[in-house]
Amino acid sequence: QGVDFEAIIDLGEKTDINTLKATFLQDQKSWIFMPEKVEFGISDSNKQFRTIASIENDIPDDLEDAVIKDFGKKGLVVKGRYLQIKAYNRGICPGWHVGAGEKAWLFIDEISVN
């Protein structure tokens, strides 16, 4: 609530990566919004990550119905051991929202690596 999401996945060894995906929920009636953007990074050392994909949100904040969206990238040609996923929370509910000025939730469901 009100904070960004970050996860680091240790793939155990250097691995070829072709497709990345992280799935998020938006249900603005429950103060849950899509991330503003999602970034994927790769590293061999778990110290410095190189960004390999950055996906901006294209779902409007004011949708009445709940929606699930995959933020991902296909066709990658990268190799690494550690995968970093960052999702940027909008921070606070927008001015038109019943919870205006209050902290917004960010819900992630699943991360897929192929």
C-alpha positions as YAML, in Angstrom:
chain: A
units: angstrom
residues:
- id: 1
  name: GLN
  ca: [0.00, 0.00, 0.00]
- id: 2
  name: GLY
  ca: [1.60, 3.21, -1.20]
- id: 3
  name: VAL
  ca: [4.95, 1.57, -2.03]
- id: 4
  name: ASP
  ca: [6.63, 0.14, -5.11]
- id: 5
  name: PHE
  ca: [7.10, -3.60, -5.65]
- id: 6
  name: GLU
  ca: [10.51, -5.17, -6.18]
- id: 7
  name: ALA
  ca: [11.50, -8.82, -6.40]
- id: 8
  name: ILE
  ca: [14.72, -10.58, -7.34]
- id: 9
  name: ILE
  ca: [14.53, -14.13, -8.63]
- id: 10
  name: ASP
  ca: [17.62, -16.36, -8.52]
- id: 11
  name: LEU
  ca: [17.35, -18.68, -11.51]
- id: 12
  name: GLY
  ca: [20.15, -20.86, -10.03]
- id: 13
  name: GLU
  ca: [22.45, -20.51, -13.05]
- id: 14
  name: LYS
  ca: [22.89, -18.35, -16.13]
- id: 15
  name: THR
  ca: [19.73, -18.94, -18.13]
- id: 16
  name: ASP
  ca: [18.52, -17.87, -21.56]
- id: 17
  name: ILE
  ca: [15.45, -15.67, -21.26]
- id: 18
  name: ASN
  ca: [13.05, -15.12, -24.16]
- id: 19
  name: THR
  ca: [9.80, -14.03, -22.50]
- id: 20
  name: LEU
  ca: [9.00, -12.20, -19.25]
- id: 21
  name: LYS
  ca: [5.61, -11.46, -17.78]
- id: 22
  name: ALA
  ca: [4.18, -10.07, -14.53]
- id: 23
  name: THR
  ca: [0.42, -10.02, -13.97]
- id: 24
  name: PHE
  ca: [-1.36, -7.25, -12.04]
- id: 25
  name: LEU
  ca: [-4.90, -6.51, -10.87]
- id: 26
  name: GLN
  ca: [-6.74, -3.19, -10.94]
- id: 27
  name: ASP
  ca: [-9.93, -2.74, -8.96]
- id: 28
  name: GLN
  ca: [-10.12, 0.99, -8.31]
- id: 29
  name: LYS
  ca: [-13.26, 0.59, -6.16]
- id: 30
  name: SER
  ca: [-10.97, -1.25, -3.71]
- id: 31
  name: TRP
  ca: [-8.18, 1.34, -4.15]
- id: 32
  name: ILE
  ca: [-6.09, -1.10, -6.22]
- id: 33
  name: PHE
  ca: [-4.44, 0.44, -9.30]
- id: 34
  name: MET
  ca: [-2.14, -0.79, -12.04]
- id: 35
  name: PRO
  ca: [1.53, 0.11, -11.66]
- id: 36
  name: GLU
  ca: [2.61, 3.19, -13.59]
- id: 37
  name: LYS
  ca: [5.29, 1.02, -15.22]
- id: 38
  name: VAL
  ca: [7.04, -2.31, -14.79]
- id: 39
  name: GLU
  ca: [10.76, -2.82, -15.36]
- id: 40
  name: PHE
  ca: [12.67, -6.07, -15.75]
- id: 41
  name: GLY
  ca: [16.42, -6.24, -15.14]
- id: 42
  name: ILE
  ca: [19.04, -8.95, -15.49]
- id: 43
  name: SER
  ca: [22.32, -9.59, -13.67]
- id: 44
  name: ASP
  ca: [24.97, -12.27, -13.25]
- id: 45
  name: SER
  ca: [26.09, -10.94, -9.85]
- id: 46
  name: ASN
  ca: [22.86, -9.80, -8.09]
- id: 47
  name: LYS
  ca: [24.56, -6.42, -7.58]
- id: 48
  name: GLN
  ca: [24.06, -4.34, -10.71]
- id: 49
  name: PHE
  ca: [21.07, -4.96, -12.96]
- id: 50
  name: ARG
  ca: [20.75, -4.04, -16.61]
- id: 51
  name: THR
  ca: [17.22, -3.05, -17.65]
- id: 52
  name: ILE
  ca: [16.00, -5.36, -20.42]
- id: 53
  name: ALA
  ca: [12.37, -4.26, -20.62]
- id: 54
  name: SER
  ca: [10.26, -1.33, -19.42]
- id: 55
  name: ILE
  ca: [6.49, -1.42, -19.95]
- id: 56
  name: GLU
  ca: [4.26, 1.59, -19.31]
- id: 57
  name: ASN
  ca: [0.68, 1.12, -18.11]
- id: 58
  name: ASP
  ca: [-2.05, 1.77, -20.69]
- id: 59
  name: ILE
  ca: [-5.08, 0.92, -18.54]
- id: 60
  name: PRO
  ca: [-7.17, 3.96, -17.49]
- id: 61
  name: ASP
  ca: [-7.37, 4.48, -13.70]
- id: 62
  name: ASP
  ca: [-11.12, 5.12, -13.73]
- id: 63
  name: LEU
  ca: [-12.38, 1.80, -15.15]
- id: 64
  name: GLU
  ca: [-15.40, 0.65, -13.14]
- id: 65
  name: ASP
  ca: [-14.77, -3.08, -13.54]
- id: 66
  name: ALA
  ca: [-11.80, -5.00, -12.18]
- id: 67
  name: VAL
  ca: [-9.19, -5.80, -14.81]
- id: 68
  name: ILE
  ca: [-6.15, -8.07, -14.98]
- id: 69
  name: LYS
  ca: [-3.18, -7.09, -17.18]
- id: 70
  name: ASP
  ca: [0.05, -8.79, -18.16]
- id: 71
  name: PHE
  ca: [3.08, -6.51, -18.33]
- id: 72
  name: GLY
  ca: [5.67, -8.36, -20.34]
- id: 73
  name: LYS
  ca: [8.07, -8.65, -23.21]
- id: 74
  name: LYS
  ca: [8.49, -11.41, -25.81]
- id: 75
  name: GLY
  ca: [11.36, -11.97, -28.21]
- id: 76
  name: LEU
  ca: [14.14, -11.22, -25.75]
- id: 77
  name: VAL
  ca: [17.60, -12.61, -26.35]
- id: 78
  name: VAL
  ca: [19.27, -12.27, -22.95]
- id: 79
  name: LYS
  ca: [21.08, -14.49, -20.50]
- id: 80
  name: GLY
  ca: [21.55, -14.06, -16.77]
- id: 81
  name: ARG
  ca: [21.19, -15.65, -13.36]
- id: 82
  name: TYR
  ca: [19.25, -12.99, -11.44]
- id: 83
  name: LEU
  ca: [16.04, -11.38, -12.63]
- id: 84
  name: GLN
  ca: [14.77, -8.16, -11.05]
- id: 85
  name: ILE
  ca: [11.16, -7.01, -11.35]
- id: 86
  name: LYS
  ca: [10.17, -3.49, -10.31]
- id: 87
  name: ALA
  ca: [6.60, -2.20, -10.42]
- id: 88
  name: TYR
  ca: [6.02, 1.47, -9.67]
- id: 89
  name: ASN
  ca: [2.97, 2.22, -7.53]
- id: 90
  name: ARG
  ca: [1.04, 5.41, -8.35]
- id: 91
  name: GLY
  ca: [1.46, 6.27, -4.64]
- id: 92
  name: ILE
  ca: [-1.86, 7.87, -3.79]
- id: 93
  name: CYS
  ca: [-5.40, 7.60, -5.08]
- id: 94
  name: PRO
  ca: [-6.22, 10.28, -7.70]
- id: 95
  name: GLY
  ca: [-8.25, 13.41, -6.93]
- id: 96
  name: TRP
  ca: [-11.49, 12.08, -8.46]
- id: 97
  name: HIS
  ca: [-11.37, 8.87, -6.39]
- id: 98
  name: VAL
  ca: [-13.34, 8.31, -3.16]
- id: 99
  name: GLY
  ca: [-9.98, 7.67, -1.45]
- id: 100
  name: ALA
  ca: [-8.30, 10.77, -2.93]
- id: 101
  name: GLY
  ca: [-5.01, 11.48, -1.20]
- id: 102
  name: GLU
  ca: [-4.89, 8.08, 0.52]
- id: 103
  name: LYS
  ca: [-2.34, 5.37, -0.30]
- id: 104
  name: ALA
  ca: [-3.09, 3.23, -3.36]
- id: 105
  name: TRP
  ca: [-2.67, -0.55, -3.38]
- id: 106
  name: LEU
  ca: [-0.59, -2.48, -5.91]
- id: 107
  name: PHE
  ca: [-1.50, -6.15, -6.43]
- id: 108
  name: ILE
  ca: [0.80, -8.53, -8.33]
- id: 109
  name: ASP
  ca: [-0.32, -12.08, -9.02]
- id: 110
  name: GLU
  ca: [2.25, -14.02, -11.00]
- id: 111
  name: ILE
  ca: [5.69, -13.68, -12.56]
- id: 112
  name: SER
  ca: [6.58, -15.89, -15.54]
- id: 113
  name: VAL
  ca: [10.04, -16.44, -17.03]
- id: 114
  name: ASN
  ca: [10.60, -18.48, -20.19]
...
